[in-house]
Amino acid sequence: MSPPDRLRRALAAVAAALSALPARSMLIGGLAVVLHGIARLTRDIDVTVAAGEVPLSELFATFARHGIVPRISDAQSFAQANQVLLLEHEPTGVEVDVSLGWLPFELQALERAQRMSAGGIELPVASPEDLVVYKFTAFRPQDQQDIERLLALHGHRMDLARVRSLAREIARVLEEPERFAQLQRWIADLERPGP
């Protein structure tokens, strides 16, 4: 599936920047969901980079060399405090969020990333299983739709015990047991035998 031209141009720049980094990285977010076969709109690009494998200043410099620059003032201080670089691809105006991955789950997800092609642009992409966990963490309405659709399309090939274990821990830390109960209902629907 090929993204629209503006998004494709920005994605090509992001892929080039990620390739130039001496750190593990991958595409996450809406575009990753689209590449795994879910039709939905997305206007930005979300990636994660393994934190600690490259200095923050080098991250900013590498993205800047590919036309991807901060979209807020004092972006480096914001990134240090919030573990995310808020950038934009200057030629197209497409927003690019670069999350710094520290957690064991994020580092495992980076190891499990799959190389995929988006309109001829090759880059590592989070697996459907790991996208469910990322989406479970955010859990906005669009994230919930993405979870349901990823489970429907890919759930029979997922390690659902792993998804449940990670989601249970996230819900516990966030003190939101209903969030985990909702995921359990979606998985139960998937596991229910058909007619």
Secondary structure, DSSP 8 states (H G I E B T S, - for coil): ----HHHHHHHHHHHHHHHHSSS-EEEEHHHHHHHTT------SEEEEEETTSS-HHHHHHHHHHTTEEESSTTHHHHHHHHSEEEEEETTTTEEEEEEEE-SHHHHHHHHH-EEEEETTEEEEE--HHHHHHHHHHH--HHHHHHHHHHHHHHGGGS-HHHHHHHHHHHHHHHT-HHHHHHHHHHHHHHHS---
